[in-house]
């Protein structure tokens, strides 16, 4: 997964990446971690 942010025009910069099953950190103002290990596998 890739979290994109900090848009400049129509381009977004990747802020954080994680593989399925790893934690993905969301920066402020959310400042939380999403544990993807609990996501169902397709």
C-alpha distance matrix in Angstrom:
0.0 3.8 6.7 9.8 13.3 16.9 17.9 20.9 22.5 20.0 17.6 14.6 13.6 10.2 10.8 8.3 5.5 5.3 6.0 7.0 10.0 9.4 9.8 7.9 10.9 11.9 14.9 18.3 19.5 17.2 17.1 15.5 13.0 11.0 11.8 9.5 12.4 14.3 12.3 14.5 13.9 14.9
3.8 0.0 3.8 6.3 9.9 13.3 14.4 17.3 19.1 16.9 14.2 11.1 9.9 6.5 7.4 5.8 4.4 6.6 8.8 10.6 13.2 11.8 11.4 8.5 10.3 10.5 12.9 16.2 17.6 15.9 15.9 15.1 13.3 12.2 13.8 12.4 15.5 17.4 15.5 17.9 17.6 18.3
6.7 3.8 0.0 3.8 6.8 10.4 12.0 15.3 17.3 15.5 13.1 9.5 8.6 5.8 5.5 5.2 6.2 8.8 11.7 13.1 15.1 13.3 11.8 8.2 8.7 7.8 9.8 12.8 14.0 12.6 13.0 12.7 11.9 11.3 13.9 13.2 16.7 18.2 16.6 19.4 19.7 20.6
9.8 6.3 3.8 0.0 3.8 7.3 8.3 11.5 13.5 11.9 9.4 5.8 5.4 4.3 5.4 7.2 9.0 12.1 14.9 16.5 18.8 17.0 15.5 11.8 11.7 10.0 10.9 13.3 14.3 13.8 14.7 15.2 15.0 14.8 17.6 17.0 20.5 21.9 20.0 22.7 22.9 23.3
13.3 9.9 6.8 3.8 0.0 3.8 5.6 9.1 11.6 10.9 8.9 5.3 5.4 6.4 6.2 9.3 11.9 15.2 18.3 19.9 21.9 19.8 17.7 13.9 12.8 10.3 10.0 11.5 12.2 12.7 13.9 15.3 16.0 16.5 19.6 19.6 23.2 24.4 22.8 25.6 26.2 26.7
16.9 13.3 10.4 7.3 3.8 0.0 3.8 6.6 9.7 10.3 8.5 5.9 5.9 8.4 8.2 11.8 14.8 18.3 21.5 23.4 25.3 23.0 20.8 17.1 15.4 12.8 11.4 12.1 12.9 14.4 15.5 17.6 18.7 19.7 22.9 23.1 26.7 27.9 26.5 29.4 29.9 30.5
17.9 14.4 12.0 8.3 5.6 3.8 0.0 3.8 6.1 6.6 5.6 4.4 6.6 9.8 10.9 14.3 16.8 20.2 23.1 24.8 27.1 25.1 23.3 19.5 18.3 15.7 14.8 15.5 15.8 17.1 18.7 20.6 21.6 22.0 25.2 25.0 28.6 29.7 27.8 30.4 30.7 30.8
20.9 17.3 15.3 11.5 9.1 6.6 3.8 0.0 3.8 6.0 5.4 6.4 8.4 12.1 13.5 17.1 19.5 23.1 25.9 27.9 30.3 28.3 26.6 22.9 21.7 19.2 18.0 18.5 18.9 20.6 22.0 24.1 25.1 25.6 28.7 28.4 32.0 33.2 31.3 33.8 33.9 33.8
22.5 19.1 17.3 13.5 11.6 9.7 6.1 3.8 0.0 3.8 5.6 8.1 11.0 14.6 16.5 19.8 21.8 25.3 27.8 29.5 32.1 30.5 28.9 25.2 24.3 21.8 20.9 21.3 21.4 22.9 24.7 26.6 27.5 27.7 30.8 30.2 33.8 34.8 32.5 34.7 34.8 34.3
20.0 16.9 15.5 11.9 10.9 10.3 6.6 6.0 3.8 0.0 3.8 6.7 10.2 13.2 15.7 18.6 20.1 23.3 25.5 26.9 29.8 28.5 27.3 23.7 23.3 21.0 20.8 21.7 21.8 22.7 24.5 25.9 26.4 26.1 29.0 28.0 31.6 32.5 30.0 31.9 31.8 31.0
17.6 14.2 13.1 9.4 8.9 8.5 5.6 5.4 5.6 3.8 0.0 3.8 6.7 9.9 12.6 15.6 17.0 20.5 22.7 24.6 27.4 25.9 24.8 21.2 20.9 19.0 18.8 20.1 20.7 21.5 22.8 24.1 24.4 24.2 26.9 26.0 29.4 30.7 28.4 30.5 30.2 29.8
14.6 11.1 9.5 5.8 5.3 5.9 4.4 6.4 8.1 6.7 3.8 0.0 3.8 6.6 9.0 12.0 13.7 17.2 19.7 21.6 24.2 22.5 21.2 17.5 17.1 15.2 15.1 16.7 17.5 18.0 19.1 20.4 20.6 20.5 23.4 22.6 26.1 27.5 25.4 27.7 27.6 27.6
13.6 9.9 8.6 5.4 5.4 5.9 6.6 8.4 11.0 10.2 6.7 3.8 0.0 3.8 6.2 9.4 11.4 15.1 18.0 20.3 22.7 20.6 19.3 15.8 15.2 13.8 13.5 15.6 17.0 17.4 17.8 19.1 19.1 19.4 22.0 21.6 24.9 26.6 24.9 27.5 27.3 27.7
10.2 6.5 5.8 4.3 6.4 8.4 9.8 12.1 14.6 13.2 9.9 6.6 3.8 0.0 3.8 5.9 7.6 11.3 14.2 16.7 19.0 16.8 15.7 12.4 12.3 11.7 12.1 14.9 16.6 16.3 16.3 16.9 16.3 16.5 18.7 18.1 21.3 23.3 21.7 24.4 24.1 24.7
10.8 7.4 5.5 5.4 6.2 8.2 10.9 13.5 16.5 15.7 12.6 9.0 6.2 3.8 0.0 3.8 7.1 10.6 14.1 16.5 18.2 15.5 13.7 10.3 9.3 8.6 8.5 11.6 13.6 13.3 12.8 13.7 13.4 14.3 16.8 16.9 20.1 22.1 21.1 24.1 24.3 25.5
8.3 5.8 5.2 7.2 9.3 11.8 14.3 17.1 19.8 18.6 15.6 12.0 9.4 5.9 3.8 0.0 3.8 7.0 10.6 13.1 14.6 11.8 10.2 7.1 7.0 7.7 8.9 12.6 14.7 13.5 12.5 12.4 11.1 11.7 13.7 13.7 16.6 18.9 18.1 21.2 21.3 22.8
5.5 4.4 6.2 9.0 11.9 14.8 16.8 19.5 21.8 20.1 17.0 13.7 11.4 7.6 7.1 3.8 0.0 3.8 7.1 9.9 11.8 9.4 9.1 6.7 8.5 10.1 12.2 15.9 17.9 16.1 15.1 14.2 12.0 11.6 12.7 11.8 14.4 17.0 16.0 18.8 18.4 19.9
5.3 6.6 8.8 12.1 15.2 18.3 20.2 23.1 25.3 23.3 20.5 17.2 15.1 11.3 10.6 7.0 3.8 0.0 3.8 6.6 8.1 5.8 6.5 5.7 8.7 11.2 13.9 17.7 19.5 17.2 15.9 14.1 11.1 10.1 10.1 8.9 11.0 13.9 13.2 15.9 15.5 17.4
6.0 8.8 11.7 14.9 18.3 21.5 23.1 25.9 27.8 25.5 22.7 19.7 18.0 14.2 14.1 10.6 7.1 3.8 0.0 3.8 6.1 5.5 8.1 8.5 12.0 14.6 17.5 21.2 22.9 20.3 19.2 16.9 13.6 11.9 10.8 8.5 9.7 12.8 11.9 13.9 12.8 14.7
7.0 10.6 13.1 16.5 19.9 23.4 24.8 27.9 29.5 26.9 24.6 21.6 20.3 16.7 16.5 13.1 9.9 6.6 3.8 0.0 3.8 5.6 8.3 9.3 13.1 15.4 18.8 22.3 23.6 20.6 19.8 17.1 13.7 11.0 9.4 6.2 6.9 9.7 8.4 10.1 9.1 11.4
10.0 13.2 15.1 18.8 21.9 25.3 27.1 30.3 32.1 29.8 27.4 24.2 22.7 19.0 18.2 14.6 11.8 8.1 6.1 3.8 0.0 3.8 6.8 9.3 12.9 15.6 19.0 22.3 23.6 20.4 19.3 16.1 12.4 10.0 7.2 4.8 3.8 7.3 7.6 9.8 9.6 12.8
9.4 11.8 13.3 17.0 19.8 23.0 25.1 28.3 30.5 28.5 25.9 22.5 20.6 16.8 15.5 11.8 9.4 5.8 5.5 5.6 3.8 0.0 3.8 6.6 9.8 13.0 16.1 19.5 21.2 18.2 16.6 13.7 10.0 8.5 6.4 5.6 6.1 9.6 10.3 13.1 13.2 16.2
9.8 11.4 11.8 15.5 17.7 20.8 23.3 26.6 28.9 27.3 24.8 21.2 19.3 15.7 13.7 10.2 9.1 6.5 8.1 8.3 6.8 3.8 0.0 3.8 6.5 9.7 12.8 16.0 17.6 14.6 12.8 10.0 6.3 5.5 4.5 5.8 7.5 10.1 11.0 14.5 15.4 18.3
7.9 8.5 8.2 11.8 13.9 17.1 19.5 22.9 25.2 23.7 21.2 17.5 15.8 12.4 10.3 7.1 6.7 5.7 8.5 9.3 9.3 6.6 3.8 0.0 3.8 6.5 9.8 13.2 14.8 12.0 10.7 8.5 5.5 5.1 6.6 7.3 10.3 12.3 12.2 15.8 16.7 18.9
10.9 10.3 8.7 11.7 12.8 15.4 18.3 21.7 24.3 23.3 20.9 17.1 15.2 12.3 9.3 7.0 8.5 8.7 12.0 13.1 12.9 9.8 6.5 3.8 0.0 3.8 6.3 9.7 11.6 9.2 7.3 5.9 4.3 6.3 8.8 10.6 13.4 15.1 15.4 19.1 20.3 22.5
11.9 10.5 7.8 10.0 10.3 12.8 15.7 19.2 21.8 21.0 19.0 15.2 13.8 11.7 8.6 7.7 10.1 11.2 14.6 15.4 15.6 13.0 9.7 6.5 3.8 0.0 3.8 6.8 8.3 6.1 5.4 5.3 5.9 7.6 11.0 12.6 15.9 16.9 16.8 20.4 21.8 23.7
14.9 12.9 9.8 10.9 10.0 11.4 14.8 18.0 20.9 20.8 18.8 15.1 13.5 12.1 8.5 8.9 12.2 13.9 17.5 18.8 19.0 16.1 12.8 9.8 6.3 3.8 0.0 3.8 6.3 5.8 4.5 6.8 8.6 11.1 14.4 16.3 19.4 20.5 20.5 24.2 25.6 27.4
18.3 16.2 12.8 13.3 11.5 12.1 15.5 18.5 21.3 21.7 20.1 16.7 15.6 14.9 11.6 12.6 15.9 17.7 21.2 22.3 22.3 19.5 16.0 13.2 9.7 6.8 3.8 0.0 3.0 4.6 4.4 8.0 11.0 13.6 17.0 19.2 22.3 23.0 23.1 26.7 28.5 30.2
19.5 17.6 14.0 14.3 12.2 12.9 15.8 18.9 21.4 21.8 20.7 17.5 17.0 16.6 13.6 14.7 17.9 19.5 22.9 23.6 23.6 21.2 17.6 14.8 11.6 8.3 6.3 3.0 0.0 3.8 5.7 8.9 12.2 14.4 18.0 20.1 23.3 23.5 23.5 27.0 29.0 30.7
17.2 15.9 12.6 13.8 12.7 14.4 17.1 20.6 22.9 22.7 21.5 18.0 17.4 16.3 13.3 13.5 16.1 17.2 20.3 20.6 20.4 18.2 14.6 12.0 9.2 6.1 5.8 4.6 3.8 0.0 3.8 5.7 9.0 10.8 14.4 16.6 19.8 19.8 19.8 23.4 25.6 27.3
17.1 15.9 13.0 14.7 13.9 15.5 18.7 22.0 24.7 24.5 22.8 19.1 17.8 16.3 12.8 12.5 15.1 15.9 19.2 19.8 19.3 16.6 12.8 10.7 7.3 5.4 4.5 4.4 5.7 3.8 0.0 3.8 7.1 10.1 13.3 16.0 18.8 19.4 19.9 23.7 25.7 27.9
15.5 15.1 12.7 15.2 15.3 17.6 20.6 24.1 26.6 25.9 24.1 20.4 19.1 16.9 13.7 12.4 14.2 14.1 16.9 17.1 16.1 13.7 10.0 8.5 5.9 5.3 6.8 8.0 8.9 5.7 3.8 0.0 3.8 6.7 9.7 12.6 15.3 15.7 16.5 20.3 22.4 24.8
13.0 13.3 11.9 15.0 16.0 18.7 21.6 25.1 27.5 26.4 24.4 20.6 19.1 16.3 13.4 11.1 12.0 11.1 13.6 13.7 12.4 10.0 6.3 5.5 4.3 5.9 8.6 11.0 12.2 9.0 7.1 3.8 0.0 3.8 6.3 9.3 11.8 12.7 13.7 17.5 19.4 22.0
11.0 12.2 11.3 14.8 16.5 19.7 22.0 25.6 27.7 26.1 24.2 20.5 19.4 16.5 14.3 11.7 11.6 10.1 11.9 11.0 10.0 8.5 5.5 5.1 6.3 7.6 11.1 13.6 14.4 10.8 10.1 6.7 3.8 0.0 3.8 6.0 9.0 9.5 10.0 13.8 15.8 18.3
11.8 13.8 13.9 17.6 19.6 22.9 25.2 28.7 30.8 29.0 26.9 23.4 22.0 18.7 16.8 13.7 12.7 10.1 10.8 9.4 7.2 6.4 4.5 6.6 8.8 11.0 14.4 17.0 18.0 14.4 13.3 9.7 6.3 3.8 0.0 3.8 5.6 6.5 8.1 11.8 13.7 16.8
9.5 12.4 13.2 17.0 19.6 23.1 25.0 28.4 30.2 28.0 26.0 22.6 21.6 18.1 16.9 13.7 11.8 8.9 8.5 6.2 4.8 5.6 5.8 7.3 10.6 12.6 16.3 19.2 20.1 16.6 16.0 12.6 9.3 6.0 3.8 0.0 3.8 5.2 5.3 8.8 10.2 13.1
12.4 15.5 16.7 20.5 23.2 26.7 28.6 32.0 33.8 31.6 29.4 26.1 24.9 21.3 20.1 16.6 14.4 11.0 9.7 6.9 3.8 6.1 7.5 10.3 13.4 15.9 19.4 22.3 23.3 19.8 18.8 15.3 11.8 9.0 5.6 3.8 0.0 3.8 5.6 8.2 9.4 12.9
14.3 17.4 18.2 21.9 24.4 27.9 29.7 33.2 34.8 32.5 30.7 27.5 26.6 23.3 22.1 18.9 17.0 13.9 12.8 9.7 7.3 9.6 10.1 12.3 15.1 16.9 20.5 23.0 23.5 19.8 19.4 15.7 12.7 9.5 6.5 5.2 3.8 0.0 3.8 6.4 9.0 12.4
12.3 15.5 16.6 20.0 22.8 26.5 27.8 31.3 32.5 30.0 28.4 25.4 24.9 21.7 21.1 18.1 16.0 13.2 11.9 8.4 7.6 10.3 11.0 12.2 15.4 16.8 20.5 23.1 23.5 19.8 19.9 16.5 13.7 10.0 8.1 5.3 5.6 3.8 0.0 3.8 6.5 9.3
14.5 17.9 19.4 22.7 25.6 29.4 30.4 33.8 34.7 31.9 30.5 27.7 27.5 24.4 24.1 21.2 18.8 15.9 13.9 10.1 9.8 13.1 14.5 15.8 19.1 20.4 24.2 26.7 27.0 23.4 23.7 20.3 17.5 13.8 11.8 8.8 8.2 6.4 3.8 0.0 3.8 6.4
13.9 17.6 19.7 22.9 26.2 29.9 30.7 33.9 34.8 31.8 30.2 27.6 27.3 24.1 24.3 21.3 18.4 15.5 12.8 9.1 9.6 13.2 15.4 16.7 20.3 21.8 25.6 28.5 29.0 25.6 25.7 22.4 19.4 15.8 13.7 10.2 9.4 9.0 6.5 3.8 0.0 3.8
14.9 18.3 20.6 23.3 26.7 30.5 30.8 33.8 34.3 31.0 29.8 27.6 27.7 24.7 25.5 22.8 19.9 17.4 14.7 11.4 12.8 16.2 18.3 18.9 22.5 23.7 27.4 30.2 30.7 27.3 27.9 24.8 22.0 18.3 16.8 13.1 12.9 12.4 9.3 6.4 3.8 0.0
